[in-house]
Amino acid sequence: DPDVIVAVTDRLEDDSWEVRRAVAAATPKICPAFGFQDGATMRITCHPHPMVPYSDGKKFDCDDECEQCTRKEEGVGVRWSCRECMYDLCRGCINFYRSDRVGLAGVLQRLNHPLEDVRFAAMKAMLPIAPEANWVIIARLVSCLRRGGPDSRRLAMESLLSLADPNSAAAEAIRKAPPPKPKPPPEEPKQADQGKGA
């Protein structure tokens, strides 16, 4: 359900580090990894059941047709279906309604958050669901290298390395990375003694 995915990723901004850590761990469990494979079962935002590749050679209409519909161009052979509900979509429409887009978008949005702890939690949540070698993800991580504390910059660098090779030691290090140490609140500027020198 896209509303659940959005509600969970919104909690990456929670005040409590424990909640942010739990969200980072839960996001990959409720949101499929970003990516599209022709033979794969897909979860979508406009239907509650999984969609499976299906072809019986019969004409069909997309039940939630979108502006990216490819049914007319590709014909009856390229189709995803929920046979329980007799609900069908073409490649273009299922790609448009993929649920992995919802979770990844929510996580990427938090990479620009002003609080380092939120960016750290977002990077941890992003890694299991992010596509490899995607220029949008790489650009966001590079921007994280330019700001924040050493923990966030280290995690951004390791994330870049692990997206190149998800089975690397860097990917394992991210999964085990401790949370960043909370920063103390900024000190208020001390006012000069007003009774001196007049």
Residue pairs with C-beta under 8 A, 6 or more apart in sequence:
1 48
2 45
2 99
2 102
4 30
5 30
5 31
5 99
5 102
5 103
5 106
6 102
6 106
8 23
8 26
8 27
8 30
8 103
9 23
9 27
9 31
9 103
9 106
9 107
9 109
9 110
9 125
10 106
11 19
11 20
11 23
12 20
12 23
12 24
12 106
12 107
12 110
12 113
12 118
12 121
12 122
12 125
13 20
13 110
13 113
13 115
13 118
14 20
14 23
17 117
17 121
17 179
17 182
20 117
20 118
20 121
21 121
21 124
21 179
23 121
23 125
24 121
24 122
24 124
24 125
27 103
27 107
27 125
27 128
27 129
28 125
28 128
28 129
30 103
31 99
31 100
31 102
31 103
31 104
31 129
32 43
32 99
32 100
32 103
32 129
33 100
33 128
33 129
33 130
33 131
34 100
34 101
34 104
34 129
34 130
34 131
34 134
35 100
35 131
36 95
36 98
38 53
38 78
38 91
39 53
40 53
41 50
41 51
41 52
41 53
42 50
42 51
42 80
42 94
42 98
43 50
43 51
43 98
43 99
43 100
44 51
44 89
44 94
44 97
44 98
44 99
45 97
45 98
45 99
45 101
45 102
46 64
46 97
47 63
47 64
47 82
47 85
47 87
47 97
49 82
49 84
49 85
49 87
50 82
51 80
51 81
51 82
51 87
51 89
51 94
52 80
52 81
52 82
52 83
53 79
53 80
54 79
54 80
54 81
54 83
54 88
55 76
55 77
55 78
55 79
57 76
57 77
58 76
59 76
60 71
60 76
60 79
60 81
60 88
61 71
61 88
62 69
62 71
62 88
62 89
62 90
62 93
63 87
63 88
63 89
64 89
64 93
64 97
65 71
65 93
66 92
66 93
66 96
66 97
67 96
68 92
68 93
68 95
68 96
69 90
69 92
69 93
70 78
70 90
70 91
70 92
70 93
71 90
71 92
71 93
74 90
74 91
78 90
78 91
79 88
79 89
79 90
80 88
80 89
80 90
80 91
80 94
81 87
81 88
81 89
82 88
89 97
100 129
103 129
104 126
104 129
104 130
107 122
107 125
107 126
107 129
108 122
108 126
108 136
108 137
108 140
110 118
110 119
110 121
110 122
110 125
111 119
111 122
111 123
111 126
111 140
111 141
111 143
111 144
112 119
112 140
112 143
113 119
113 122
116 148
116 149
116 151
116 152
116 180
116 183
117 179
117 180
117 182
119 144
119 148
119 152
120 151
120 152
120 155
120 179
120 180
123 141
123 144
123 152
123 155
123 156
123 159
123 174
124 155
124 174
124 177
126 137
126 159
127 159
127 162
127 163
127 171
127 174
127 175
130 137
130 163
131 137
132 163
132 164
132 166
133 163
133 164
134 163
137 163
138 160
138 163
141 156
141 159
141 160
141 163
142 156
142 160
144 152
144 153
144 156
145 153
145 156
145 157
148 156
149 180
149 183
151 177
151 180
151 181
152 180
155 174
155 177
158 170
158 171
158 173
158 174
158 177
159 170
159 174
161 168
161 170
161 171
162 168
162 170
162 171
162 174
165 171
